[in-house]
């Protein structure tokens, strides 16, 4: 028997987040759009984020996937995906507090007190620094070097497109410590505080996200700041990259549902040649195709999340969801903009904003091309068999 229904707890969580989004986030959209049109930084400002997180925390909504022993909710991956779907209904980028990158749980006792717990508490902010100007999709091509001098390591190199890098208090920096071994035992992860000497410059993009370039010039890091084991950093990086790829297309599900709802409502009120455009077959087909694709994406996302929760190797399923989600979300937002005509192209409505933000889904945390490469390789090498989705 296959049960596609959510549990009572999952429905309660979904409904709470949906209400939070509708009551607290969506009412801020027009103000945020106004500020952006006037040239202010995009998205929520710091005070708004703090207020929203404090409001959620008062409702015990803190640390969605953080283990209960660390003060979090300890929710399962499927529920986490459901939450992302609901958050995707607004173009405002918002995440509930109380989270730490999964690889920070490899901290030793001293690092746990200095980095992990303050990050969960919201007192410190981290960033994941592996991407370089010449090492994006090919993470094994990193060139940042760390050379040991006594009880310290000296790091030199540059990281780029680092999410949260401009605001971070410390970075998880991946550097070559043994050039001969490279990614096979020669990459180490270091916890590097900002006050150790690295600098950051924001990178302007077509969307809200402003990643950063991080510069390391003779940055000295104590040996005890190695995260995990020396030389085993690349394995940690793959844990980080592979953990939550399904959450990206999950958010796209919510975005596409919001957009399709806008298209349906608009098509019933906008008239041409004496009739609503909802009567036009061209519009009906765009609406129908979008609904089919949203439902297909939802099942791909939840299936990948279920695999993660069941302890299965979910990389193949996550790549499928990421690829399909990126491509179809961009097709759907394009249709919705087309249905709205000139108004959809303006910055008065959120459609143009969704259009720019959803474009990133086809690039970050694994481009479409990388996902296709992964899916094809799994099949060609026999790691996955055609038609074996259900076992």
C-alpha positions as CSV (number, residue, x, y, z in Angstrom):
1,X,0.0,0.0,0.0
2,X,1.3,3.5,-0.8
3,X,0.0,6.3,1.3
4,X,0.4,9.8,-0.1
5,X,-1.3,11.7,2.7
6,X,0.5,13.8,5.3
7,X,0.3,12.8,9.0
8,X,-1.7,14.9,11.4
9,X,1.4,16.5,12.7
10,X,2.7,17.3,9.2
11,X,-0.6,18.9,8.3
12,X,-0.5,21.0,11.5
13,X,3.0,22.2,10.7
14,X,2.0,23.0,7.1
15,X,-1.0,25.0,8.2
16,X,1.0,26.9,10.8
17,X,3.7,27.9,8.3
18,X,1.1,28.8,5.7
19,X,-0.7,31.1,8.1
20,X,2.7,32.6,9.1
21,X,3.5,33.3,5.5
22,X,0.1,34.8,4.7
23,X,-0.1,36.9,7.8
24,X,3.5,38.0,8.4
25,X,5.4,37.7,5.2
26,X,3.1,38.5,2.3
27,X,1.9,41.8,3.8
28,X,5.6,43.0,3.6
29,X,5.9,42.3,-0.1
30,X,4.6,45.6,-1.4
31,X,6.9,47.5,1.0
32,X,9.9,45.5,0.0
33,X,9.1,46.0,-3.7
34,X,8.8,49.7,-3.1
35,X,12.1,49.9,-1.4
36,X,13.8,47.9,-4.2
37,X,12.3,50.3,-6.8
38,X,13.9,53.2,-4.9
39,X,17.3,51.5,-4.9
40,X,17.4,50.1,-1.4
41,X,18.9,46.6,-0.8
42,X,16.5,43.8,-1.8
43,X,14.6,41.6,0.6
44,X,13.8,41.9,4.3
45,X,16.0,44.2,6.4
46,X,17.7,43.1,9.5
47,X,15.1,44.4,11.9
48,X,12.3,42.6,10.0
49,X,14.2,39.3,10.0
50,X,14.8,39.6,13.8
51,X,11.1,40.4,14.5
52,X,9.9,37.5,12.4
53,X,12.2,35.0,13.9
54,X,11.4,36.2,17.4
55,X,7.7,35.8,16.6
56,X,8.2,32.3,15.3
57,X,10.3,31.4,18.3
58,X,7.6,32.4,20.7
59,X,5.5,29.7,19.0
60,X,8.3,27.2,19.5
61,X,9.1,27.2,15.8
62,X,12.9,27.1,16.1
63,X,15.5,24.8,14.5
64,X,13.3,22.9,12.1
65,X,15.7,20.0,11.5
66,X,18.0,20.7,14.5
67,X,18.1,17.7,16.8
68,X,15.9,18.0,19.9
69,X,18.9,17.6,22.2
70,X,20.3,20.9,20.7
71,X,17.0,22.7,21.3
72,X,15.5,22.2,17.8
73,X,12.3,20.7,16.6
74,X,14.0,17.6,15.0
75,X,11.5,17.4,12.2
76,X,11.9,14.7,9.5
77,X,13.0,15.5,5.9
78,X,9.5,15.2,4.4
79,X,8.1,17.7,6.9
80,X,11.1,20.0,6.2
81,X,10.2,19.8,2.5
82,X,6.6,20.7,3.3
83,X,7.8,23.8,5.2
84,X,9.9,24.9,2.3
85,X,7.0,24.6,-0.1
86,X,5.0,26.9,2.2
87,X,7.9,29.4,2.5
88,X,8.1,29.4,-1.3
89,X,4.7,31.1,-1.6
90,X,6.4,34.4,-1.0
91,X,9.4,35.8,-2.9
92,X,10.8,37.1,0.4
93,X,13.8,34.9,1.4
94,X,13.1,33.8,4.9
95,X,14.3,30.9,7.0
96,X,13.4,30.1,10.6
97,X,16.3,30.4,13.0
98,X,18.0,27.8,15.1
99,X,19.8,25.9,12.3
100,X,23.5,25.0,11.7
101,X,25.1,23.4,8.7
102,X,25.0,19.7,9.0
103,X,28.8,19.3,8.9
104,X,29.2,21.5,12.0
105,X,28.0,18.5,14.0
106,X,31.4,17.1,13.3
107,X,32.8,19.7,15.7
108,X,34.8,18.4,18.7
109,X,33.9,19.5,22.2
110,X,35.8,22.8,22.1
111,X,34.5,23.7,18.6
112,X,31.0,22.7,19.7
113,X,31.1,25.5,22.3
114,X,32.7,28.1,20.1
115,X,30.9,27.5,16.8
116,X,28.1,24.9,16.8
117,X,26.0,26.0,19.8
118,X,26.3,29.8,19.1
119,X,25.3,29.2,15.5
120,X,22.2,27.2,16.6
121,X,21.4,30.0,19.1
122,X,21.6,32.6,16.4
123,X,24.5,34.4,18.0
124,X,26.9,33.5,15.1
125,X,26.6,33.2,11.4
126,X,28.5,30.7,9.2
127,X,29.2,30.2,5.5
128,X,30.3,27.3,3.4
129,X,33.4,28.2,1.4
130,X,34.4,25.8,-1.3
131,X,33.5,27.4,-4.7
132,X,36.4,29.3,-6.4
133,X,36.7,31.3,-9.6
134,X,38.0,28.2,-11.4
135,X,36.2,25.6,-9.3
136,X,32.4,25.8,-9.4
137,X,30.7,22.6,-10.6
138,X,34.0,20.9,-10.5
139,X,34.6,21.1,-6.8
140,X,37.7,18.9,-7.0
141,X,39.5,21.7,-8.9
142,X,39.9,24.0,-5.8
143,X,43.3,25.8,-5.6
144,X,43.1,27.5,-2.2
145,X,46.2,26.3,-0.2
146,X,46.8,25.8,3.4
147,X,50.4,25.2,4.5
148,X,51.3,24.1,8.0
149,X,53.7,26.2,10.1
150,X,54.1,24.8,13.5
151,X,50.7,24.8,15.3
152,X,49.2,27.0,12.6
153,X,48.1,26.7,9.0
154,X,48.5,29.6,6.6
155,X,45.7,29.9,4.0
156,X,46.0,31.7,0.7
157,X,43.4,31.8,-2.0
158,X,40.0,33.1,-3.1
159,X,36.5,31.8,-2.8
160,X,33.6,33.1,-4.8
161,X,29.8,33.1,-4.9
162,X,29.7,32.2,-1.2
163,X,26.2,32.4,0.2
164,X,26.1,34.5,3.4
165,X,29.8,35.2,3.1
166,X,29.5,38.9,3.5
167,X,27.6,38.6,6.8
168,X,29.3,35.5,8.2
169,X,31.2,35.5,11.5
170,X,33.2,32.5,10.5
171,X,33.7,30.4,7.4
172,X,34.0,26.6,6.8
173,X,37.0,26.9,4.4
174,X,38.1,24.0,2.2
175,X,41.8,24.1,1.2
176,X,44.4,21.9,-0.3
177,X,46.7,20.6,2.4
178,X,48.3,17.8,0.3
179,X,48.6,18.7,-3.4
180,X,49.6,15.1,-4.4
181,X,46.5,13.6,-2.9
182,X,44.1,16.4,-3.9
183,X,40.5,15.6,-3.3
184,X,41.5,12.0,-2.4
185,X,42.7,12.8,1.1
186,X,44.4,16.1,0.5
187,X,41.6,18.6,1.2
188,X,41.0,19.9,4.7
189,X,38.1,21.9,6.2
190,X,39.0,24.8,8.5
191,X,36.8,26.9,10.8
192,X,38.1,30.4,10.1
193,X,36.9,33.3,12.1
194,X,36.5,36.6,10.2
195,X,38.9,38.3,12.7
196,X,41.6,35.9,11.6
197,X,42.1,38.2,8.6
198,X,39.9,37.1,5.6
199,X,37.9,39.8,3.8
200,X,34.7,39.7,1.8
201,X,33.2,41.6,-1.0
202,X,29.5,41.3,-2.0
203,X,28.6,40.2,-5.6
204,X,25.6,41.9,-7.2
205,X,23.3,39.6,-8.9
206,X,20.0,39.9,-10.9
207,X,18.1,38.5,-7.9
208,X,17.9,39.1,-4.2
209,X,20.8,36.9,-3.2
210,X,24.1,38.7,-2.8
211,X,26.9,36.1,-2.5
212,X,30.4,37.2,-1.7
213,X,34.0,36.7,-2.8
214,X,36.2,35.8,0.1
215,X,39.9,36.7,0.0
216,X,42.5,34.8,2.1
217,X,46.0,36.3,2.2
218,X,48.3,34.7,4.7
219,X,45.5,34.0,7.0
220,X,46.8,32.1,10.0
221,X,44.5,29.4,11.5
222,X,45.2,27.3,14.6
223,X,45.6,23.6,14.0
224,X,42.8,22.9,16.4
225,X,40.4,24.7,14.0
226,X,40.4,21.7,11.6
227,X,36.8,20.5,11.3
228,X,36.7,16.7,11.2
229,X,40.0,15.0,10.2
230,X,42.9,16.5,8.3
231,X,42.7,15.5,4.7
232,X,39.1,14.4,4.8
233,X,37.5,17.7,4.0
234,X,36.2,16.8,0.5
235,X,34.1,14.0,2.1
236,X,32.6,16.7,4.4
237,X,31.9,19.0,1.5
238,X,30.0,16.3,-0.3
239,X,27.9,15.7,2.8
240,X,27.0,19.4,2.9
241,X,26.3,19.6,-0.8
242,X,24.2,16.4,-0.9
243,X,22.2,17.0,2.3
244,X,19.3,19.2,1.3
245,X,19.3,19.6,-2.5
246,X,15.6,18.5,-2.5
247,X,14.8,21.6,-0.4
248,X,15.5,23.9,-3.3
249,X,12.9,22.5,-5.7
250,X,10.6,22.2,-2.7
251,X,10.5,26.0,-2.3
252,X,9.9,26.2,-6.1
253,X,6.7,24.2,-5.7
254,X,5.3,26.9,-3.4
255,X,6.4,29.7,-5.7
256,X,4.8,28.0,-8.7
257,X,1.6,27.4,-6.8
258,X,1.4,31.1,-5.9
259,X,2.2,32.1,-9.4
260,X,-0.4,29.8,-11.0
261,X,-3.0,31.0,-8.5
262,X,-2.3,34.6,-9.7
263,X,-2.6,33.5,-13.3
264,X,-5.9,31.7,-12.8
265,X,-7.4,34.8,-10.9
266,X,-6.1,37.2,-13.5
267,X,-7.3,35.2,-16.5
268,X,-10.9,35.3,-15.1
269,X,-11.0,39.1,-14.8
270,X,-8.9,40.3,-17.8
271,X,-11.0,40.6,-20.9
272,X,-10.1,40.9,-24.5
273,X,-12.5,41.2,-27.4
274,X,-15.4,41.0,-25.1
275,X,-14.5,37.8,-23.2
276,X,-12.2,36.9,-20.3
277,X,-8.9,35.4,-21.5
278,X,-9.7,32.4,-19.4
279,X,-12.0,31.4,-22.3
280,X,-9.0,31.3,-24.7
281,X,-7.6,27.8,-25.3
282,X,-4.0,29.2,-25.4
283,X,-4.4,30.4,-21.8
284,X,-6.2,27.2,-20.7
285,X,-3.3,25.1,-22.0
286,X,-0.7,27.2,-20.2
287,X,-2.7,26.8,-16.9
288,X,-3.2,23.1,-17.4
289,X,0.5,22.4,-18.3
290,X,1.6,24.4,-15.2
291,X,-0.7,22.4,-12.9
292,X,0.5,19.1,-14.2
293,X,4.2,20.1,-13.8
294,X,3.6,21.4,-10.3
295,X,2.1,18.1,-9.2
296,X,4.8,16.1,-10.8
297,X,7.5,18.2,-9.1
298,X,5.7,17.9,-5.7
299,X,5.9,14.1,-6.0
300,X,9.6,14.1,-7.0
301,X,10.5,16.4,-4.1
302,X,8.6,14.4,-1.5
303,X,9.9,11.1,-2.8
304,X,13.5,12.4,-2.5
305,X,12.7,13.7,1.0
306,X,11.2,10.3,1.9
307,X,14.4,8.6,0.8
308,X,16.5,10.9,3.0
309,X,14.3,10.2,6.0
310,X,14.4,6.4,5.3
311,X,18.2,6.5,5.3
312,X,18.5,5.6,1.6
313,X,21.0,7.0,-0.8
314,X,18.9,9.9,-2.2
315,X,21.4,11.6,-4.4
316,X,19.9,10.3,-7.7
317,X,16.3,11.2,-6.6
318,X,17.5,14.7,-5.5
319,X,19.2,15.3,-8.8
320,X,16.0,14.4,-10.6
321,X,14.0,16.8,-8.4
322,X,16.5,19.6,-8.7
323,X,16.8,19.3,-12.5
324,X,13.0,19.1,-13.1
325,X,12.2,21.8,-10.6
326,X,14.7,24.3,-12.1
327,X,13.6,23.8,-15.6
328,X,9.8,23.7,-15.0
329,X,9.7,26.5,-12.4
330,X,11.3,28.8,-15.0
331,X,8.8,27.6,-17.7
332,X,5.9,28.2,-15.3
333,X,6.9,31.7,-14.2
334,X,7.4,32.6,-17.9
335,X,3.9,31.5,-18.7
336,X,2.4,33.4,-15.8
337,X,4.3,36.5,-16.9
338,X,3.0,36.0,-20.4
339,X,-0.6,35.6,-19.2
340,X,-0.3,38.9,-17.3
341,X,1.1,40.6,-20.4
342,X,2.7,44.1,-19.8
343,X,1.7,44.2,-16.1
344,X,3.6,40.9,-15.5
345,X,6.7,42.6,-16.9
346,X,6.5,45.6,-14.5
347,X,8.0,45.8,-11.0
348,X,4.6,46.6,-9.6
349,X,3.7,42.9,-9.3
350,X,5.9,40.1,-7.7
351,X,6.0,38.1,-10.9
352,X,9.1,39.8,-12.3
353,X,10.8,39.3,-8.9
354,X,9.9,35.6,-8.9
355,X,11.2,35.4,-12.5
356,X,14.6,36.6,-11.5
357,X,14.9,34.6,-8.4
358,X,13.7,31.3,-9.9
359,X,16.4,31.6,-12.6
360,X,19.0,30.9,-9.9
361,X,17.5,27.4,-9.3
362,X,19.1,26.2,-12.5
363,X,22.6,27.3,-11.4
364,X,23.4,27.1,-7.7
365,X,24.1,23.9,-5.7
366,X,24.6,22.0,-9.0
367,X,23.7,23.3,-12.4
368,X,21.2,21.6,-14.7
369,X,24.2,20.2,-16.6
370,X,25.7,18.7,-13.5
371,X,22.3,17.1,-12.5
372,X,22.0,15.6,-16.0
373,X,25.6,14.3,-15.7
374,X,24.8,12.7,-12.4
375,X,21.6,11.1,-13.5
376,X,23.2,9.7,-16.7
377,X,26.3,8.5,-14.9
378,X,24.2,6.6,-12.3
379,X,22.3,4.8,-15.1
380,X,25.3,4.1,-17.3
381,X,27.4,2.7,-14.5
382,X,24.6,0.7,-13.1
383,X,24.3,2.5,-9.8
384,X,20.6,3.0,-10.5
385,X,18.3,0.8,-12.7
386,X,15.5,2.2,-14.9
387,X,12.1,1.6,-13.3
388,X,13.6,0.8,-9.8
389,X,12.1,3.8,-8.1
390,X,9.9,1.8,-5.7
391,X,12.5,-0.9,-5.1
